[in-house]
Amino acid sequence: MIQKNEPVIINRRKRSKRGGGHGGAWKVAFADFTLAMMALFMVLWIMQIADESERTMIVQYLRGEMNETGPINPFSMNDASSMIDLEGSMAVQQAVIPTQGTGAEKAGPAAYNNVPVGESEPNAGLGPELNAMVPGQYETQAQLTMLARELNRVVQSSEMADNIAITLVPQGIRILIHDNIDQFMFTRGSAKIQPYFEDLLLALGPVLGQITNAMVISGHTDSTPYAGTVFTNWELSSKRALLARRVLEYGGVKRQQVIQVTGMADQVPYVSDEPAAAANRRIEVLILTSSTEQLIRDMVGVPAEVLDAGVDVQEAKQQAKANQPRVRYQQ
């Protein structure tokens, strides 16, 4: 029997393409949108917390006006020693090493209520190491100059050397500690002290505790107002000045040395042409001569001269009354 080859029939079906909505392209677009929104919110946040002078410095820095080599490439690692190094300077966050004592020789975060007492005054855990400084009242120009040099030595060994100015004034010595765009003494809008500022005050305390001069502490803020009326720059500057006094006392300053603590808000700006500048947020410690101390005590109390004058007035009144002419009546 002869077999016939039957033809093979192959049916080819066209595959239908899937809808475009089931792909992954929309995820890339959504990720780009999210990144752009995050960048926008970051820019808005930085504009809100930075004052006018800080924004100006940021713009100048990005334009290269503050750098001799031109604009800055934030992603360039040519001059950096590590991935998180900023221009070859210290890292983003320092290693926190707990210390048993505080002062110029030992830096680190301090807790002023845990300062070791030590075996000899001043109470800063350093004991006789500070006894080289002669205790007493510093009055003459030579004495005040020597004290200013000792204070400047402590300041130069701290992390806030660029934020401090120690000057001789007719009233004594002024220690001015202010904020800048890199370092704040307190958290913005509060009286929460920063560890490096706390360490500085604790380092100054033992030196100031060796003298018997009276001191005045004043707190100052910038012109940025608060939204409410209950807590204002007056309260903020006062709380900061009081906290600075407390830390100085824990560091070795005697309680009777501080005769006045004042909150001055933004009434006396350090940078007068920029009331909102960071340098206007400051703490000032004025070490007084005896004549200035007496002048302040006389302003807030009853001067001794007034008391003596009052006695003289009373005596003169009695004498005048005794010398009054007497009229005799004839009956």
C-alpha positions in Angstrom: 0.0 0.0 0.0 1.4 3.4 -0.9 1.4 5.9 2.1 0.8 9.6 1.3 2.7 12.3 3.3 0.1 14.5 4.9 1.0 18.2 5.2 2.0 19.5 8.7 -0.1 22.5 9.6 1.5 25.0 12.1 -0.7 27.8 13.6 1.3 30.9 14.6 -0.4 33.1 17.1 0.6 36.8 17.7 1.4 37.5 21.2 -0.4 40.5 22.6 1.9 43.2 24.2 1.4 43.9 27.9 0.1 47.3 28.9 2.6 50.0 29.6 1.3 50.5 33.1 2.8 47.2 34.3 6.4 48.2 33.6 8.9 49.8 36.1 9.6 53.1 34.4 7.1 54.9 36.7 9.2 53.9 39.7 12.3 55.8 38.4 10.2 58.8 37.7 8.7 58.7 41.2 12.1 58.3 42.8 13.4 61.4 40.9 10.3 63.3 42.1 10.8 62.3 45.7 14.5 63.3 45.6 13.6 66.7 44.1 11.0 67.3 46.8 13.5 66.3 49.5 16.1 68.7 48.1 13.5 71.5 48.0 12.5 70.9 51.7 16.2 70.9 52.7 16.7 74.2 51.0 13.7 75.7 52.6 14.8 74.4 56.0 18.3 75.9 55.6 16.8 79.3 54.6 14.6 79.3 57.7 17.3 78.5 60.3 20.0 80.7 58.7 20.0 84.5 59.3 20.9 87.1 56.6 24.6 87.1 57.3 24.8 83.3 57.3 23.0 83.1 54.0 25.3 85.7 52.5 28.4 83.7 53.6 26.9 80.5 52.2 26.4 82.1 48.8 29.9 83.6 48.9 31.4 80.2 49.8 29.6 78.5 46.9 30.6 81.1 44.4 34.2 80.8 45.4 34.5 84.3 46.8 35.9 83.0 50.1 38.3 80.6 48.5 41.4 81.7 46.5 41.2 78.7 44.1 37.7 79.5 42.9 34.3 77.7 43.4 34.2 74.7 45.6 33.4 71.2 44.4 31.6 69.5 47.3 32.3 66.1 45.8 36.0 66.6 45.3 38.2 64.4 47.6 41.6 65.6 46.4 42.4 67.6 49.5 40.5 65.5 52.0 42.2 62.9 54.2 39.1 60.8 54.7 35.6 60.4 53.2 34.0 62.5 56.0 36.8 65.0 56.4 35.9 68.7 55.8 38.7 70.5 54.0 41.3 68.5 55.9 40.1 69.8 59.2 38.5 67.8 62.0 35.9 65.2 61.3 32.2 65.7 61.3 31.8 64.5 64.8 34.6 64.1 67.4 35.1 61.0 69.3 33.6 61.4 72.8 36.1 60.3 75.4 34.8 60.5 79.0 37.1 62.3 81.4 37.3 62.3 85.1 38.3 66.0 85.4 37.8 69.1 83.4 39.8 72.2 82.6 42.2 73.4 80.0 44.3 70.2 80.1 41.3 67.9 79.7 38.8 68.5 77.0 35.6 66.7 76.3 31.9 66.9 77.2 31.6 68.0 80.8 28.8 67.7 83.3 29.1 70.6 85.7 27.3 68.7 88.5 29.9 65.9 88.4 33.0 68.0 88.7 35.5 66.4 91.2 36.1 68.4 94.3 39.8 67.9 94.6 42.0 68.2 97.7 42.7 71.9 97.6 40.9 74.9 96.3 39.8 75.9 93.7 37.4 73.0 93.3 38.0 71.8 89.8 39.8 68.5 90.3 43.2 70.1 89.5 44.3 70.7 93.0 47.6 72.5 93.5 48.4 72.8 89.8 46.8 76.2 89.8 48.5 77.5 92.9 51.2 79.2 90.8 48.8 82.1 90.4 48.8 84.5 93.4 45.3 84.8 94.9 44.0 88.2 95.8 42.6 91.4 94.4 43.9 92.5 91.0 43.8 96.3 90.6 46.8 97.7 88.8 47.3 97.7 85.1 50.2 95.2 85.4 48.1 92.8 87.5 45.2 93.0 85.1 47.5 92.4 82.1 49.0 89.3 83.8 45.5 88.0 84.6 44.3 88.6 81.0 47.3 86.7 79.7 46.5 83.7 82.0 42.9 83.8 80.9 44.0 84.0 77.2 46.2 80.9 77.8 43.2 78.9 78.9 41.1 80.2 76.0 43.7 79.3 73.4 43.7 75.7 74.5 39.9 75.4 74.2 37.7 74.7 71.1 36.2 78.2 71.1 39.3 80.3 70.8 37.9 82.0 67.7 34.7 82.9 69.5 36.3 84.7 72.5 37.8 88.2 72.9 39.6 89.2 76.2 40.2 92.9 76.4 41.3 95.4 79.1 38.7 98.1 79.8 38.6 101.0 82.2 36.3 98.9 84.5 38.6 95.8 84.5 38.8 92.9 82.1 36.0 91.9 79.7 35.6 88.3 78.5 33.3 88.3 75.5 32.1 84.9 74.2 29.9 84.9 71.1 28.4 82.6 68.5 29.4 82.3 64.9 28.1 80.4 61.9 30.0 77.3 63.0 29.6 77.1 66.8 26.8 78.0 69.1 27.1 78.3 72.9 23.5 77.3 73.3 21.0 75.4 71.2 19.1 78.0 69.1 16.1 79.4 70.9 16.9 77.7 74.2 19.2 77.7 77.2 20.6 74.2 76.6 24.4 74.6 76.9 26.8 73.0 74.4 29.5 70.7 75.8 32.4 72.7 74.4 31.1 75.9 75.9 30.5 74.2 79.2 34.1 72.9 79.2 35.4 76.5 78.5 33.5 77.9 81.5 34.8 75.1 83.7 38.3 75.8 82.5 38.0 79.5 83.3 36.4 78.8 86.7 39.6 77.8 88.5 41.5 80.8 87.3 38.7 83.2 88.2 38.3 81.5 91.6 41.9 82.5 92.5 41.1 86.2 92.5 38.8 88.1 94.8 37.6 90.6 92.2 33.8 90.9 91.8 32.2 90.0 88.5 29.2 90.9 86.4 27.7 88.4 83.9 25.4 89.6 81.1 23.5 87.6 78.4 22.7 88.9 75.0 20.7 87.7 72.0 20.2 88.7 68.4 17.2 90.6 67.1 15.2 87.5 66.0 11.9 87.7 67.9 9.8 85.0 69.4 6.4 84.2 68.0 4.7 84.4 71.4 4.8 87.1 74.2 5.3 84.9 77.2 8.9 83.8 76.5 10.9 86.5 74.8 14.6 87.4 74.3 14.6 88.9 77.8 13.8 85.6 79.4 16.2 83.8 77.0 19.2 86.1 77.7 18.6 85.9 81.5 18.4 82.1 81.6 21.6 81.8 79.6 23.5 84.3 81.8 22.2 82.5 85.0 23.3 79.1 83.6 26.8 80.5 82.8 27.1 81.8 86.4 26.1 78.3 87.7 28.7 76.6 85.6 31.4 79.1 86.6 30.6 78.4 90.3 30.9 74.7 89.7 34.3 75.4 88.1 35.7 77.3 91.1 34.2 80.8 91.1 33.1 81.8 94.6 29.5 82.6 95.1 30.1 86.1 96.5 32.2 87.1 93.5 29.3 87.4 91.1 27.4 90.6 92.2 25.1 91.0 89.2 23.6 88.7 86.5 21.8 90.6 83.7 19.7 89.6 80.7 19.9 92.4 78.1 18.1 90.7 75.2 19.0 92.5 71.9 19.4 96.0 73.3 23.2 96.2 73.0 24.2 94.4 69.7 27.9 93.5 69.3 27.5 94.0 65.5 25.3 97.1 65.4 24.8 97.2 61.7 23.5 93.6 61.6 21.2 93.1 64.6 20.4 89.5 63.5 24.1 88.5 63.2 25.3 85.4 65.1 27.9 87.3 67.0 25.2 89.3 68.8 24.3 86.1 70.7 26.9 86.3 73.4 27.8 86.0 77.1 30.0 88.7 78.7 31.9 88.3 81.9 33.3 91.6 83.3 36.0 91.3 86.0 35.7 94.5 88.0 38.2 96.7 89.8 37.3 97.7 93.4 36.2 101.2 92.3 33.9 99.9 89.7 32.5 97.3 92.1 31.7 100.0 94.6 30.1 102.1 91.9 27.7 99.3 90.9 26.9 98.6 94.5 26.1 102.3 95.1 23.9 102.3 92.0 21.7 99.5 93.2 21.9 100.2 96.9 22.1 103.2 99.3 25.6 104.8 99.0 27.6 105.4 102.1 27.9 109.0 101.2 24.1 109.4 101.1 23.8 107.8 104.6 26.4 110.2 106.0 24.7 113.1 104.3 21.4 112.0 105.8 22.9 112.0 109.3 24.3 115.5 108.6 20.9 116.7 107.4 19.2 115.4 110.5 21.7 117.1 112.7 21.4 120.4 110.8 17.7 120.2 111.1 17.8 119.7 114.8 20.2 122.6 115.2 18.0 124.9 113.1 15.0 123.9 115.1 16.8 124.7 118.3 17.8 128.2 117.0 14.3 129.2 116.0 13.3 132.6 117.4 10.9 132.3 120.3 8.0 134.7 120.6 7.1 135.7 124.1 3.5 136.6 124.7 2.8 139.3 127.2 -0.4 138.9 129.1 
